[in-house]
Amino acid sequence: MDFDLTRSIRRRHTVAFGGETVLCVDTLHELADLGGTTLLAEVAQLFLEDAEQRVGDMVAALDAGNLDGVRSAAHALKSGAASVGARPLARALQCLETEAAQGDEDAAARLVVHCCGMLPEVRRSLEDLRDGAGTL
């Protein structure tokens, strides 16, 4: 790596959800160790592209009263969030997945709003990291 990933993350991503950083340094290091900053950039970009579709699917399913569709979209988005180190978002999506599976439409609706509110900060953090590190 041609930059200090840990320092870059800590400097740029101190906004926290519940006292935890938006992005997990350990997860990002694991990705960088596996395939360098190129793999990290590719995985981040795939997540960013996929997230918009998954959020759209969640909202549409919720609007249709389709909790299984909400659960399915939350599950897919949770996996992507975990892969880029967005642990607080992944945990919120796990809660959404559980509530949707249990048929609690009100709780699922609140969690969809909560997760949608978290996503812009995750996006900004990934974009800032990518832009601050050149090719990431």
C-alpha positions in Angstrom: 0.0 0.0 0.0 1.2 3.4 -0.8 -0.7 5.2 1.9 -1.5 4.7 5.6 -4.9 3.2 5.5 -5.4 3.3 9.3 -4.5 6.9 9.6 -6.6 7.9 6.6 -9.7 6.1 8.1 -9.3 7.5 11.6 -8.7 11.0 10.3 -11.5 11.0 7.8 -14.1 8.8 9.3 -14.6 9.8 12.9 -18.3 10.4 12.5 -19.8 7.5 14.5 -23.1 5.7 14.9 -23.6 4.8 18.5 -19.9 5.5 19.4 -18.5 3.3 16.5 -16.8 4.5 13.4 -18.7 4.3 10.2 -16.1 2.0 8.6 -14.2 -0.8 10.4 -10.5 -0.3 10.0 -9.8 -4.1 10.4 -12.2 -5.0 7.6 -10.7 -2.5 5.3 -7.2 -3.7 6.1 -8.3 -7.3 5.4 -9.5 -6.3 2.0 -6.4 -4.3 1.2 -4.2 -7.3 2.4 -6.1 -9.7 0.1 -5.9 -7.6 -3.1 -4.3 -4.3 -2.4 -6.1 -1.0 -2.7 -7.4 -2.0 -6.1 -9.6 -4.7 -4.6 -10.7 -2.4 -1.8 -11.7 0.2 -4.4 -13.6 -2.3 -6.5 -15.5 -3.8 -3.5 -16.4 -0.3 -2.3 -17.6 0.7 -5.8 -19.7 -2.5 -6.2 -21.3 -1.8 -2.8 -22.1 1.8 -3.7 -23.7 0.8 -7.0 -25.7 -2.1 -5.5 -26.8 -0.2 -2.4 -29.1 2.2 -4.3 -30.9 -0.7 -6.0 -31.3 -2.6 -2.7 -32.6 0.5 -0.9 -35.1 1.0 -3.7 -36.1 -2.6 -3.4 -36.6 -2.3 0.4 -38.7 0.8 0.1 -40.8 -0.6 -2.7 -41.4 -3.8 -0.8 -42.3 -1.9 2.3 -44.8 0.3 0.4 -46.4 -2.9 -1.0 -46.6 -4.5 2.4 -44.2 -7.2 1.3 -42.2 -7.9 4.4 -40.4 -10.9 2.7 -39.2 -8.5 0.0 -38.0 -6.1 2.7 -36.2 -9.0 4.5 -34.6 -10.2 1.3 -33.3 -6.7 0.3 -32.1 -6.0 3.8 -30.2 -9.3 3.8 -28.5 -8.5 0.5 -27.6 -5.0 1.6 -26.4 -6.3 5.0 -23.9 -8.6 3.2 -22.5 -5.8 1.1 -22.3 -3.4 4.1 -20.4 -6.0 6.1 -18.0 -6.6 3.2 -16.9 -2.9 3.1 -16.7 -2.6 6.9 -19.9 -0.7 7.5 -20.6 -2.6 10.7 -23.2 -0.3 12.3 -25.2 -0.3 9.0 -24.9 -4.1 8.8 -26.2 -4.5 12.3 -29.1 -2.2 11.7 -29.9 -4.2 8.6 -29.8 -7.4 10.6 -32.4 -5.9 13.0 -34.5 -4.9 10.0 -34.2 -8.4 8.5 -35.3 -9.9 11.9 -38.3 -7.6 12.3 -39.4 -8.2 8.7 -39.1 -11.9 9.2 -41.2 -11.7 12.3 -43.9 -9.7 10.5 -43.6 -6.5 12.5 -44.4 -4.0 9.8 -44.1 -0.9 12.1 -40.7 -1.9 13.4 -39.6 -2.7 9.8 -40.7 0.7 8.6 -38.8 2.5 11.4 -35.7 0.5 10.6 -35.9 1.1 6.9 -35.9 4.8 7.6 -33.0 4.4 10.0 -31.0 2.4 7.6 -31.7 4.8 4.8 -30.5 7.6 7.1 -27.2 5.8 7.7 -26.4 5.0 4.1 -25.3 8.6 3.0 -22.6 8.7 5.7 -21.3 5.3 4.7 -21.3 6.5 1.1 -19.4 9.7 2.0 -16.9 7.7 4.0 -16.2 5.3 1.2 -16.0 8.0 -1.4 -13.7 10.2 0.9 -11.5 7.2 1.5 -11.3 6.5 -2.2 -10.6 10.1 -3.1 -8.1 10.7 -0.3 -6.1 7.6 -1.2 -5.8 8.1 -5.0 -6.8 4.7 -6.3 -7.8 3.7 -2.8 
